[in-house]
């Protein structure tokens, strides 16, 4: 029997509690983008795939260092509103130090408990978020609440599931949360309809539309 691959200590833990996630990212925030310096084009392509329109309000949930914020701003235009929310203050500090606050408002908040009104945003971009949520269904319901019944959602990672599993030192199994057969019913139970699914070596992108306003 082959031994399980060793976990990479420089990769964030999967399916853990908020305090552990905050601690992990706090220690790495200042140098986060130096670890994956070539991801910007993948972020831009994922944002473009959402087909945002000028004047929209868009939330980057779990924005980290705000890498997506310039692309979100470009797509919603000067009359749109961009909000970058993250659980880790150090990540938001890193975003501000890179000037990303010029593209959107930075908000310290848990994606599962957002200080936003029902239907207050038109779309949500979430890069690498779903794997760090203690209760993915509850957080997805919260995202559905803040977008309202016509909201858009993009769950993104700059590499696909197999490449991510290899990076994290784990085997890719059928219970992987991002697998289409798991993600589709999870989204459906949380107020979303999966509309497009891409999982290649160089990108994971699941697009969904809100089917109902769901109060958490």
N, CA, C and O of each residue as an XYZ file, in Angstrom:
864
protein
N       0.840     -1.195      0.000
C       0.000      0.000      0.000
C       0.874      1.243      0.000
O       1.793      1.355      0.811
N       0.594      2.185     -0.910
C       1.390      3.403     -1.006
C       1.095      4.310      0.181
O      -0.064      4.461      0.569
N       2.135      4.920      0.767
C       1.887      5.851      1.876
C       1.206      7.111      1.380
O       1.377      7.503      0.226
N       0.433      7.747      2.250
C      -0.222      9.003      1.888
C       0.835     10.072      1.676
O       1.841     10.094      2.385
N       0.624     10.962      0.706
C       1.594     12.031      0.482
C       1.709     12.932      1.690
O       0.733     13.166      2.403
N       2.914     13.437      1.914
C       3.148     14.304      3.062
C       2.516     15.668      2.827
O       2.616     16.232      1.737
N       1.865     16.193      3.861
C       1.227     17.502      3.742
C       2.281     18.595      3.745
O       3.228     18.561      4.531
N       2.108     19.552      2.867
C       2.996     20.696      2.771
C       2.636     21.697      3.870
O       1.515     22.205      3.870
N       3.537     21.999      4.804
C       3.200     22.907      5.899
C       2.986     24.345      5.452
O       2.466     25.159      6.215
N       3.384     24.669      4.216
C       3.191     26.016      3.705
C       1.865     26.183      2.985
O       1.608     27.243      2.414
N       1.018     25.166      2.998
C      -0.301     25.239      2.378
C      -1.361     25.303      3.459
O      -1.299     24.567      4.443
N      -2.333     26.180      3.278
C      -3.350     26.398      4.302
C      -4.120     25.125      4.604
O      -4.373     24.333      3.696
N      -4.498     24.908      5.854
C      -5.302     23.743      6.215
C      -6.670     23.800      5.564
O      -7.206     24.874      5.294
N      -7.220     22.629      5.317
C      -8.514     22.535      4.658
C      -9.589     22.166      5.673
O      -9.363     21.318      6.537
N     -10.766     22.802      5.573
C     -11.892     22.502      6.450
C     -11.505     22.595      7.923
O     -11.541     21.606      8.655
N     -11.143     23.778      8.332
C     -10.755     23.965      9.713
C     -11.557     25.118     10.292
O     -12.475     25.617      9.642
N     -11.227     25.549     11.503
C     -12.031     26.596     12.127
C     -11.451     27.981     11.822
O     -10.282     28.092     11.452
N     -12.262     29.041     11.974
C     -11.817     30.384     11.589
C     -10.546     30.841     12.293
O      -9.705     31.496     11.677
N     -10.393     30.510     13.564
C      -9.212     30.954     14.300
C      -7.937     30.371     13.699
O      -6.924     31.063     13.592
N      -7.986     29.106     13.309
C      -6.814     28.470     12.703
C      -6.514     29.068     11.330
O      -5.355     29.295     10.984
N      -7.560     29.319     10.558
C      -7.363     29.932      9.249
C      -6.734     31.314      9.403
O      -5.795     31.658      8.685
N      -7.261     32.115     10.352
C      -6.738     33.456     10.584
C      -5.265     33.392     11.000
O      -4.442     34.168     10.513
N      -4.946     32.471     11.893
C      -3.564     32.334     12.356
C      -2.629     31.959     11.210
O      -1.533     32.506     11.086
N      -3.076     31.020     10.374
C      -2.242     30.581      9.252
C      -1.939     31.743      8.314
O      -0.782     31.986      7.972
N      -2.986     32.464      7.896
C      -2.799     33.526      6.917
C      -2.130     34.755      7.514
O      -1.417     35.466      6.805
N      -2.339     35.020      8.783
C      -1.696     36.165      9.419
C      -0.180     36.058      9.334
O       0.505     37.047      9.074
N       0.336     34.865      9.552
C       1.782     34.665      9.550
C       2.391     34.758      8.156
O       3.603     34.927      8.022
N       1.566     34.652      7.121
C       2.074     34.583      5.758
C       1.612     35.740      4.874
O       1.964     35.807      3.697
N       0.827     36.644      5.443
C       0.201     37.680      4.633
C       1.200     38.556      3.893
O       1.017     38.842      2.709
N       2.257     38.985      4.580
C       3.189     39.934      3.985
C       3.857     39.384      2.730
O       4.149     40.133      1.797
N       4.097     38.082      2.709
C       4.807     37.471      1.571
C       3.916     36.545      0.746
O       4.414     35.740     -0.040
N       2.600     36.658      0.925
C       1.699     35.708      0.287
C       1.852     35.671     -1.221
O       1.928     34.589     -1.803
N       1.898     36.813     -1.860
C       1.926     36.832     -3.321
C       3.274     36.421     -3.897
O       3.352     36.065     -5.073
N       4.328     36.461     -3.105
C       5.619     36.010     -3.604
C       5.650     34.497     -3.775
O       6.491     33.963     -4.499
N       4.727     33.810     -3.103
C       4.670     32.350     -3.205
C       4.044     31.926     -4.530
O       4.416     30.896     -5.092
N       3.104     32.710     -5.025
C       2.422     32.391     -6.281
C       2.372     33.659     -7.132
O       1.299     34.235     -7.316
N       3.517     34.100     -7.652
C       3.582     35.415     -8.293
C       2.945     35.495     -9.669
O       2.746     36.594    -10.188
N       2.623     34.373    -10.268
C       2.148     34.378    -11.652
C       0.647     34.133    -11.784
O       0.175     33.777    -12.864
N      -0.110     34.317    -10.700
C      -1.535     33.989    -10.721
C      -2.431     35.100    -11.257
O      -3.606     34.851    -11.529
N      -1.914     36.321    -11.417
C      -2.759     37.455    -11.790
C      -3.556     37.225    -13.081
O      -4.743     37.548    -13.104
N      -2.962     36.683    -14.161
C      -3.760     36.464    -15.372
C      -4.929     35.505    -15.154
O      -5.985     35.669    -15.764
N      -4.749     34.509    -14.290
C      -5.841     33.580    -14.002
C      -6.963     34.286    -13.250
O      -8.140     34.021    -13.497
N      -6.609     35.175    -12.341
C      -7.622     35.966    -11.636
C      -8.394     36.844    -12.626
O      -9.622     36.913    -12.578
N      -7.679     37.496    -13.499
C      -8.334     38.378    -14.464
C      -9.302     37.603    -15.353
O     -10.419     38.059    -15.602
N      -8.875     36.426    -15.836
C      -9.736     35.618    -16.698
C     -10.978     35.140    -15.948
O     -12.070     35.103    -16.515
N     -10.816     34.778    -14.683
C     -11.964     34.312    -13.893
C     -12.961     35.442    -13.665
O     -14.169     35.232    -13.772
N     -12.467     36.634    -13.353
C     -13.357     37.779    -13.179
C     -14.089     38.083    -14.484
O     -15.294     38.339    -14.479
N     -13.372     38.055    -15.589
C     -14.005     38.329    -16.882
C     -15.100     37.307    -17.200
O     -16.097     37.643    -17.837
N     -14.912     36.060    -16.755
C     -15.903     35.014    -17.022
C     -17.221     35.284    -16.319
O     -18.244     34.712    -16.696
N     -17.223     36.143    -15.306
C     -18.459     36.469    -14.599
C     -19.357     37.400    -15.425
O     -20.559     37.492    -15.177
N     -18.769     38.079    -16.397
C     -19.517     39.006    -17.255
C     -20.246     40.064    -16.429
O     -21.442     40.303    -16.596
N     -19.496     40.675    -15.549
C     -20.036     41.768    -14.749
C     -20.336     42.963    -15.640
O     -19.786     43.101    -16.733
N     -21.212     43.812    -15.154
C     -21.592     45.002    -15.918
C     -21.260     46.266    -15.134
O     -21.187     46.257    -13.905
N     -21.061     47.344    -15.871
C     -20.800     48.625    -15.240
C     -21.929     48.958    -14.265
O     -23.102     48.715    -14.549
N     -21.559     49.514    -13.122
C     -22.536     49.930    -12.121
C     -22.894     48.871    -11.114
O     -23.619     49.163    -10.163
N     -22.418     47.643    -11.278
C     -22.727     46.576    -10.329
C     -21.983     46.774     -9.013
O     -20.963     47.460     -8.951
N     -22.519     46.156     -7.965
C     -21.828     46.040     -6.687
C     -21.339     44.604     -6.556
O     -22.125     43.662     -6.661
N     -20.042     44.438     -6.328
C     -19.467     43.096     -6.295
C     -18.642     42.927     -5.023
O     -17.914     43.830     -4.610
N     -18.769     41.764     -4.419
C     -18.042     41.414     -3.205
C     -16.978     40.370     -3.529
O     -17.261     39.353     -4.162
N     -15.748     40.637     -3.087
C     -14.691     39.635     -3.119
C     -14.633     39.037     -1.726
O     -14.066     39.635     -0.811
N     -15.218     37.856     -1.562
C     -15.322     37.200     -0.257
C     -14.072     36.380      0.014
O     -13.740     35.470     -0.745
N     -13.380     36.708      1.102
C     -12.089     36.092      1.351
C     -11.059     36.667      0.405
O     -10.332     35.925     -0.255
N     -10.993     37.990      0.335
C     -10.204     38.664     -0.708
C      -8.707     38.532     -0.524
O      -7.950     38.760     -1.468
N      -8.255     38.163      0.690
C      -6.821     38.037      0.894
C      -6.104     39.356      0.664
O      -6.483     40.381      1.231
N      -5.079     39.333     -0.158
C      -4.303     40.531     -0.455
C      -4.954     41.396     -1.536
O      -4.366     42.374     -1.997
N      -6.164     41.028     -1.930
C      -6.908     41.858     -2.874
C      -6.472     41.728     -4.313
O      -6.605     42.672     -5.092
N      -5.955     40.577     -4.673
C      -5.431     40.413     -6.027
C      -6.503     40.587     -7.094
O      -6.203     41.038     -8.199
N      -7.751     40.235     -6.781
C      -8.822     40.349     -7.773
C      -9.418     41.754     -7.861
O     -10.114     42.063     -8.828
N      -9.161     42.600     -6.878
C      -9.861     43.878     -6.807
C      -9.654     44.771     -8.036
O     -10.624     45.371     -8.497
N      -8.440     44.891     -8.591
C      -8.296     45.720     -9.789
C      -9.130     45.218    -10.962
O      -9.668     46.017    -11.728
N      -9.239     43.918    -11.105
C      -9.998     43.352    -12.222
C     -11.501     43.524    -12.001
O     -12.246     43.797    -12.942
N     -11.933     43.364    -10.762
C     -13.341     43.607    -10.446
C     -13.695     45.066    -10.702
O     -14.746     45.361    -11.271
N     -12.815     45.987    -10.280
C     -13.058     47.406    -10.520
C     -13.154     47.704    -12.008
O     -14.039     48.446    -12.434
N     -12.261     47.140    -12.796
C     -12.282     47.385    -14.235
C     -13.594     46.933    -14.856
O     -14.098     47.573    -15.780
N     -14.153     45.834    -14.356
C     -15.357     45.280    -14.967
C     -16.641     45.959    -14.506
O     -17.627     45.958    -15.243
N     -16.658     46.543    -13.302
C     -17.871     47.244    -12.852
C     -17.790     48.737    -13.108
O     -18.790     49.443    -12.977
N     -16.610     49.228    -13.473
C     -16.464     50.621    -13.847
C     -16.453     51.574    -12.662
O     -16.621     51.157    -11.516
N     -16.255     52.851    -12.946
C     -16.142     53.846    -11.866
C     -17.426     54.044    -11.071
O     -17.379     54.507     -9.931
N     -18.566     53.701    -11.650
C     -19.833     53.850    -10.942
C     -20.229     52.606    -10.159
O     -21.222     52.625     -9.431
N     -19.469     51.532    -10.298
C     -19.744     50.322     -9.532
C     -19.117     50.399     -8.153
O     -18.360     51.320     -7.847
N     -19.445     49.416     -7.324
C     -18.897     49.343     -5.969
C     -18.216     47.995     -5.797
O     -18.802     46.954     -6.094
N     -16.980     48.016     -5.318
C     -16.207     46.810     -5.063
C     -15.896     46.746     -3.577
O     -15.416     47.716     -2.990
N     -16.176     45.585     -2.969
C     -15.895     45.363     -1.551
C     -15.010     44.129     -1.432
O     -15.327     43.071     -1.974
N     -13.910     44.273     -0.726
C     -13.047     43.137     -0.440
C     -13.147     42.792      1.037
O     -12.737     43.581      1.888
N     -13.687     41.625      1.347
C     -13.873     41.214      2.746
C     -12.951     40.050      3.069
O     -12.815     39.113      2.282
N     -12.321     40.117      4.234
C     -11.451     39.019      4.654
C     -11.474     38.904      6.171
O     -11.697     39.881      6.886
N     -11.237     37.686      6.640
C     -11.255     37.372      8.064
C      -9.972     37.784      8.772
O      -9.961     37.926      9.995
N      -8.883     37.979      8.015
C      -7.553     38.173      8.584
C      -7.091     39.613      8.423
O      -6.880     40.060      7.296
N      -6.928     40.355      9.518
C      -6.502     41.757      9.407
C      -5.187     41.920      8.652
O      -5.019     42.873      7.891
N      -4.259     40.994      8.861
C      -2.955     41.103      8.206
C      -3.064     40.998      6.688
O      -2.287     41.618      5.962
N      -4.025     40.216      6.213
C      -4.244     40.140      4.773
C      -4.759     41.471      4.230
O      -4.324     41.923      3.171
N      -5.674     42.088      4.948
C      -6.182     43.382      4.520
C      -5.089     44.444      4.581
O      -5.039     45.326      3.724
N      -4.210     44.371      5.586
C      -3.079     45.291      5.660
C      -2.172     45.126      4.441
O      -1.689     46.108      3.878
N      -1.946     43.865      4.040
C      -1.115     43.605      2.869
C      -1.781     44.150      1.608
O      -1.115     44.699      0.731
N      -3.104     43.992      1.527
C      -3.840     44.531      0.377
C      -3.682     46.043      0.307
O      -3.444     46.600     -0.765
N      -3.816     46.705      1.449
C      -3.687     48.159      1.476
C      -2.271     48.594      1.124
O      -2.082     49.593      0.429
N      -1.279     47.851      1.597
C       0.108     48.216      1.311
C       0.426     48.104     -0.169
O       1.344     48.766     -0.654
N      -0.315     47.280     -0.894
C      -0.137     47.140     -2.337
C      -1.017     48.110     -3.117
O      -1.044     48.078     -4.347
N      -1.733     48.970     -2.403
C      -2.581     49.958     -3.055
C      -3.905     49.426     -3.538
O      -4.587     50.083     -4.324
N      -4.283     48.247     -3.083
C      -5.526     47.655     -3.581
C      -6.768     48.363     -3.005
O      -7.870     48.214     -3.533
N      -6.582     49.130     -1.924
C      -7.704     49.889     -1.372
C      -8.200     50.949     -2.349
O      -9.299     51.479     -2.186
N      -7.402     51.256     -3.356
C      -7.838     52.223     -4.364
C      -8.891     51.641     -5.294
O      -9.583     52.384     -5.990
N      -9.018     50.325     -5.311
C      -9.951     49.665     -6.216
C     -11.242     49.241     -5.528
O     -12.249     48.991     -6.191
N     -11.214     49.161     -4.204
C     -12.407     48.736     -3.489
C     -12.267     48.955     -1.997
O     -11.160     49.109     -1.482
N     -13.385     48.966     -1.313
C     -13.391     49.113      0.144
C     -12.952     47.802      0.779
O     -13.402     46.732      0.370
N     -12.081     47.877      1.771
C     -11.594     46.699      2.477
C     -12.371     46.542      3.780
O     -12.481     47.477      4.573
N     -12.907     45.340      3.983
C     -13.813     45.088      5.100
C     -13.333     43.872      5.883
O     -13.160     42.793      5.316
N     -13.118     44.044      7.185
C     -12.764     42.919      8.044
C     -14.047     42.194      8.427
O     -14.856     42.719      9.193
N     -14.234     40.986      7.893
C     -15.491     40.268      8.113
C     -15.328     38.797      7.780
O     -14.517     38.413      6.937
N     -16.118     37.988      8.462
C     -16.221     36.556      8.204
C     -17.238     36.357      7.075
O     -18.340     36.904      7.128
N     -16.875     35.589      6.072
C     -17.780     35.356      4.941
C     -19.082     34.694      5.361
O     -20.078     34.776      4.641
N     -19.087     34.040      6.513
C     -20.305     33.381      6.998
C     -21.195     34.316      7.803
O     -22.327     33.960      8.130
N     -20.696     35.513      8.129
C     -21.471     36.487      8.911
C     -21.118     37.882      8.408
O     -20.367     38.613      9.053
N     -21.655     38.236      7.276
C     -21.289     39.487      6.625
C     -22.154     40.650      7.126
O     -23.369     40.503      7.256
N     -21.543     41.786      7.404
C     -22.308     42.957      7.847
C     -22.882     43.719      6.648
O     -22.671     44.923      6.504
N     -23.603     43.002      5.800
C     -24.190     43.577      4.588
C     -25.680     43.270      4.577
O     -26.121     42.254      5.115
N     -26.447     44.156      3.962
C     -27.893     43.980      3.941
C     -28.299     42.920      2.920
O     -27.530     42.586      2.019
N     -29.506     42.401      3.070
C     -30.047     41.423      2.133
C     -30.063     42.023      0.728
O     -30.527     43.145      0.525
N     -29.552     41.265     -0.229
C     -29.571     41.719     -1.611
C     -28.729     42.943     -1.873
O     -28.976     43.660     -2.843
N     -27.739     43.205     -1.034
C     -26.957     44.422     -1.164
C     -25.900     44.391     -2.246
O     -25.407     45.443     -2.652
N     -25.537     43.203     -2.728
C     -24.538     43.102     -3.787
C     -25.111     42.312     -4.956
O     -26.055     41.537     -4.803
N     -24.525     42.525     -6.111
C     -24.987     41.840     -7.321
C     -24.231     40.551     -7.592
O     -24.771     39.635     -8.211
N     -22.991     40.470     -7.138
C     -22.159     39.318     -7.465
C     -21.104     39.111     -6.390
O     -20.705     40.044     -5.694
N     -20.663     37.862     -6.273
C     -19.619     37.490     -5.310
C     -18.533     36.719     -6.044
O     -18.806     35.770     -6.778
N     -17.302     37.147     -5.831
C     -16.125     36.427     -6.305
C     -15.447     35.833     -5.085
O     -15.224     36.541     -4.102
N     -15.112     34.548     -5.124
C     -14.516     33.879     -3.963
C     -13.375     32.997     -4.425
O     -13.596     31.916     -4.971
N     -12.159     33.457     -4.207
C     -10.972     32.704     -4.629
C     -10.438     31.889     -3.460
O     -10.051     32.451     -2.436
N     -10.417     30.581     -3.606
C      -9.846     29.715     -2.586
C     -10.602     29.692     -1.279
O     -10.087     29.198     -0.276
N     -11.812     30.215     -1.271
C     -12.541     30.378     -0.014
C     -13.165     29.086      0.492
O     -13.054     28.774      1.678
N     -13.810     28.339     -0.370
C     -14.709     27.282      0.068
C     -13.999     26.193      0.864
O     -14.608     25.569      1.733
N     -12.732     25.959      0.580
C     -12.003     24.929      1.298
C     -11.627     25.296      2.720
O     -11.167     24.438      3.473
N     -11.812     26.558      3.106
C     -11.447     27.007      4.439
C     -12.657     27.367      5.289
O     -12.522     28.033      6.316
N     -13.833     26.931      4.866
C     -15.058     27.252      5.585
C     -15.452     26.097      6.507
O     -15.610     24.970      6.038
N     -15.612     26.351      7.798
C     -16.048     25.282      8.712
C     -17.401     24.719      8.330
O     -17.637     23.522      8.491
N     -18.296     25.558      7.824
C     -19.630     25.135      7.392
C     -19.897     25.748      6.022
O     -20.491     26.823      5.935
N     -19.464     25.080      4.942
C     -19.616     25.658      3.600
C     -21.057     25.984      3.248
O     -21.321     27.008      2.617
N     -21.996     25.127      3.645
C     -23.393     25.378      3.317
C     -23.905     26.661      3.944
O     -24.605     27.435      3.290
N     -23.564     26.896      5.211
C     -24.008     28.107      5.894
C     -23.416     29.344      5.237
O     -24.105     30.350      5.067
N     -22.137     29.273      4.865
C     -21.498     30.421      4.225
C     -22.091     30.688      2.842
O     -22.275     31.843      2.459
N     -22.386     29.639      2.099
C     -23.005     29.820      0.788
C     -24.403     30.415      0.921
O     -24.817     31.217      0.084
N     -25.132     30.029      1.963
C     -26.438     30.646      2.204
C     -26.294     32.127      2.540
O     -27.114     32.950      2.135
N     -25.238     32.452      3.287
C     -24.985     33.850      3.607
C     -24.656     34.655      2.341
O     -25.104     35.793      2.193
N     -23.889     34.072      1.450
C     -23.572     34.747      0.192
C     -24.822     34.909     -0.663
O     -24.981     35.915     -1.354
N     -25.714     33.914     -0.616
C     -26.982     34.045     -1.334
C     -27.840     35.143     -0.722
O     -28.538     35.866     -1.433
N     -27.785     35.265      0.593
C     -28.567     36.314      1.258
C     -28.133     37.700      0.815
O     -28.970     38.550      0.507
N     -26.822     37.930      0.781
C     -26.351     39.280      0.481
C     -26.458     39.624     -0.999
O     -26.416     40.799     -1.365
N     -26.597     38.613     -1.854
C     -26.758     38.916     -3.280
C     -28.218     39.014     -3.698
O     -28.538     39.737     -4.642
N     -29.105     38.304     -3.019
C     -30.494     38.319     -3.458
C     -30.742     37.315     -4.564
O     -29.825     36.596     -4.963
N     -31.980     37.252     -5.071
C     -32.391     36.155     -5.961
C     -31.766     36.181     -7.350
O     -31.870     35.189     -8.070
N     -31.127     37.262     -7.754
C     -30.517     37.300     -9.092
C     -29.003     37.434     -9.012
O     -28.361     37.872     -9.966
N     -28.435     37.055     -7.867
C     -27.005     37.218     -7.668
C     -26.165     36.229     -8.461
O     -26.653     35.192     -8.909
N     -24.892     36.573     -8.624
C     -23.918     35.737     -9.314
C     -22.828     35.330     -8.328
O     -22.486     36.084     -7.417
N     -22.295     34.140     -8.519
C     -21.232     33.630     -7.660
C     -20.168     32.964     -8.514
O     -20.474     32.192     -9.423
N     -18.899     33.276     -8.207
C     -17.775     32.597     -8.843
C     -16.886     32.014     -7.759
O     -16.317     32.754     -6.956
N     -16.762     30.691     -7.731
C     -15.831     30.003     -6.844
C     -14.603     29.654     -7.684
O     -14.696     28.919     -8.667
N     -13.472     30.183     -7.287
C     -12.294     30.149     -8.159
C     -11.062     29.657     -7.414
O     -10.918     29.875     -6.211
N     -10.188     28.998     -8.140
C      -8.829     28.749     -7.687
C      -7.938     28.752     -8.921
O      -8.327     28.207     -9.955
N      -6.743     29.354     -8.841
C      -5.903     29.469    -10.030
C      -5.309     28.159    -10.528
O      -4.697     28.134    -11.596
N      -5.471     27.086     -9.790
C      -5.132     25.765    -10.299
C      -6.299     24.825    -10.019
O      -7.134     25.094     -9.155
N      -6.347     23.713    -10.762
C      -7.453     22.780    -10.628
C      -7.338     21.884     -9.406
O      -6.363     21.952     -8.657
N      -8.351     21.042     -9.215
C      -8.443     20.225     -8.008
C      -7.269     19.255     -7.878
O      -6.715     19.097     -6.790
N      -6.886     18.607     -8.978
C      -5.805     17.629     -8.909
C      -4.479     18.305     -8.576
O      -3.707     17.809     -7.755
N      -4.223     19.437     -9.219
C      -2.986     20.166     -8.950
C      -2.967     20.697     -7.525
O      -1.919     20.704     -6.879
N      -4.114     21.142     -7.030
C      -4.194     21.651     -5.664
C      -3.961     20.535     -4.651
O      -3.263     20.730     -3.656
N      -4.548     19.367     -4.905
C      -4.336     18.240     -3.996
C      -2.862     17.857     -3.944
O      -2.335     17.556     -2.873
N      -2.200     17.866     -5.091
C      -0.777     17.537     -5.122
C       0.031     18.576     -4.351
O       0.965     18.229     -3.627
N      -0.328     19.848     -4.506
C       0.371     20.920     -3.786
C       0.187     20.763     -2.286
O       1.111     21.032     -1.519
N      -0.987     20.333     -1.861
C      -1.294     20.199     -0.440
C      -0.852     18.864      0.143
O      -0.995     18.627      1.342
N      -0.321     18.000     -0.698
C       0.168     16.727     -0.206
C      -0.925     15.779      0.213
O      -0.787     15.058      1.201
N      -2.025     15.775     -0.545
C      -3.136     14.869     -0.228
C      -3.624     14.206     -1.512
O      -3.362     14.679     -2.618
N      -4.335     13.106     -1.334
C      -4.922     12.422     -2.479
C      -6.260     13.065     -2.838
O      -6.988     13.541     -1.967
N      -6.567     13.071     -4.124
C      -7.846     13.592     -4.589
C      -8.869     12.461     -4.540
O      -8.739     11.463     -5.249
N      -9.887     12.625     -3.696
C     -10.884     11.578     -3.498
C     -12.259     12.057     -3.929
O     -12.452     13.236     -4.228
N     -13.211     11.134     -3.959
C     -14.560     11.471     -4.408
C     -15.290     12.392     -3.444
O     -16.278     13.020     -3.825
N     -14.829     12.485     -2.212
C     -15.503     13.373     -1.274
C     -14.940     14.797     -1.307
O     -15.304     15.626     -0.473
N     -14.064     15.081     -2.259
C     -13.541     16.435     -2.421
C     -14.698     17.417     -2.603
O     -15.556     17.219     -3.463
N     -14.717     18.459     -1.801
C     -15.837     19.393     -1.791
C     -16.054     20.063     -3.138
O     -17.192     20.354     -3.507
N     -14.979     20.311     -3.877
C     -15.084     21.016     -5.149
C     -15.479     20.110     -6.320
O     -15.760     20.600     -7.414
N     -15.500     18.801     -6.098
C     -15.931     17.898     -7.174
C     -17.346     18.255     -7.591
O     -18.184     18.581     -6.751
N     -17.610     18.194     -8.875
C     -18.910     18.658     -9.376
C     -20.069     17.896     -8.748
O     -21.111     18.486     -8.461
N     -19.901     16.585     -8.530
C     -21.007     15.807     -7.975
C     -21.275     16.156     -6.507
O     -22.348     15.846     -5.990
N     -20.323     16.790     -5.838
C     -20.539     17.263     -4.474
C     -20.953     18.731     -4.440
O     -21.814     19.134     -3.658
N     -20.326     19.514     -5.300
C     -20.568     20.951     -5.275
C     -21.965     21.316     -5.762
O     -22.607     22.206     -5.205
N     -22.430     20.635     -6.794
C     -23.745     20.985     -7.348
C     -24.871     20.868     -6.307
O     -25.639     21.817     -6.146
N     -24.995     19.735     -5.595
C     -26.068     19.660     -4.590
C     -25.837     20.586     -3.397
O     -26.796     21.079     -2.803
N     -24.570     20.828     -3.042
C     -24.284     21.760     -1.959
C     -24.765     23.160     -2.325
O     -25.380     23.844     -1.508
N     -24.485     23.578     -3.539
C     -24.950     24.878     -4.000
C     -26.475     24.921     -4.039
O     -27.086     25.895     -3.598
N     -27.086     23.863     -4.568
C     -28.545     23.832     -4.691
C     -29.224     23.947     -3.326
O     -30.254     24.609     -3.197
N     -28.652     23.311     -2.318
C     -29.229     23.364     -0.981
C     -28.983     24.702     -0.295
O     -29.563     24.985      0.753
N     -28.114     25.532     -0.896
C     -27.734     26.807     -0.282
C     -28.257     28.009     -1.048
O     -27.867     29.142     -0.768
N     -29.140     27.770     -2.017
C     -29.746     28.876     -2.741
C     -29.071     29.242     -4.046
O     -29.247     30.354     -4.543
N     -28.286     28.305     -4.619
C     -27.557     28.581     -5.848
C     -27.804     27.484     -6.879
O     -28.078     26.337     -6.528
N     -27.703     27.851     -8.148
C     -27.750     26.890     -9.241
C     -26.424     26.939     -9.990
O     -26.038     27.986    -10.510
N     -25.740     25.826    -10.043
C     -24.479     25.755    -10.770
C     -24.742     25.911    -12.263
O     -25.518     25.147    -12.838
N     -24.105     26.887    -12.892
C     -24.346     27.160    -14.308
C     -23.159     26.818    -15.198
O     -23.328     26.602    -16.398
N     -21.960     26.766    -14.623
C     -20.776     26.437    -15.429
C     -19.704     25.879    -14.505
O     -19.537     26.346    -13.378
N     -18.980     24.877    -14.988
C     -17.991     24.204    -14.140
C     -16.763     23.888    -14.972
O     -16.854     23.211    -15.997
N     -15.612     24.383    -14.527
C     -14.339     24.139    -15.199
C     -13.335     23.642    -14.182
O     -13.149     24.274    -13.142
N     -12.686     22.530    -14.455
C     -11.663     21.989    -13.564
C     -10.545     21.414    -14.424
O     -10.583     20.248    -14.815
N      -9.555     22.243    -14.710
C      -8.398     21.837    -15.491
C      -7.149     22.032    -14.643
O      -7.229     22.546    -13.527
N      -5.995     21.623    -15.167
C      -4.774     21.774    -14.379
C      -4.520     23.223    -13.987
O      -4.009     23.496    -12.901
N      -4.882     24.159    -14.879
C      -4.524     25.551    -14.634
C      -5.679     26.427    -14.177
O      -5.516     27.643    -14.086
N      -6.863     25.840    -13.883
C      -7.940     26.662    -13.353
C      -9.077     25.802    -12.811
O      -9.456     24.785    -13.392
N      -9.607     26.258    -11.665
C     -10.886     25.766    -11.176
C     -11.826     26.964    -11.127
O     -11.500     27.987    -10.526
N     -12.994     26.841    -11.759
C     -13.960     27.929    -11.744
C     -15.362     27.339    -11.819
O     -15.721     26.675    -12.791
N     -16.142     27.593    -10.780
C     -17.547     27.193    -10.754
C     -18.380     28.458    -10.684
O     -18.231     29.255     -9.758
N     -19.265     28.644    -11.671
C     -20.144     29.795    -11.707
C     -21.563     29.367    -11.336
O     -22.034     28.310    -11.757
N     -22.229     30.193    -10.552
C     -23.585     29.857    -10.101
C     -24.436     31.123    -10.074
O     -23.930     32.241     -9.972
N     -25.733     30.907    -10.169
C     -26.675     32.015    -10.032
C     -27.582     31.731     -8.840
O     -27.952     30.584     -8.587
N     -27.933     32.785     -8.117
C     -28.789     32.626     -6.938
C     -30.204     32.294     -7.378
O     -30.737     32.913     -8.300
N     -30.814     31.312     -6.714
C     -32.151     30.885     -7.052
C     -33.193     31.445     -6.109
O     -34.381     31.462     -6.431
N     -32.762     31.901     -4.952
C     -33.692     32.471     -3.974
C     -32.898     33.250     -2.958
O     -31.716     32.986     -2.739
N     -33.549     34.209     -2.339
C     -32.932     34.911     -1.230
C     -33.007     34.017     -0.009
O     -34.097     33.623      0.408
N     -31.861     33.693      0.567
C     -31.799     32.715      1.656
C     -31.279     33.386      2.904
O     -30.131     33.831      2.931
N     -32.078     33.467      3.917
C     -31.655     34.062      5.175
C     -30.901     33.045      6.013
O     -31.373     31.932      6.244
N     -29.726     33.446      6.461
C     -28.915     32.550      7.291
C     -29.499     32.469      8.692
O     -28.961     31.764      9.546
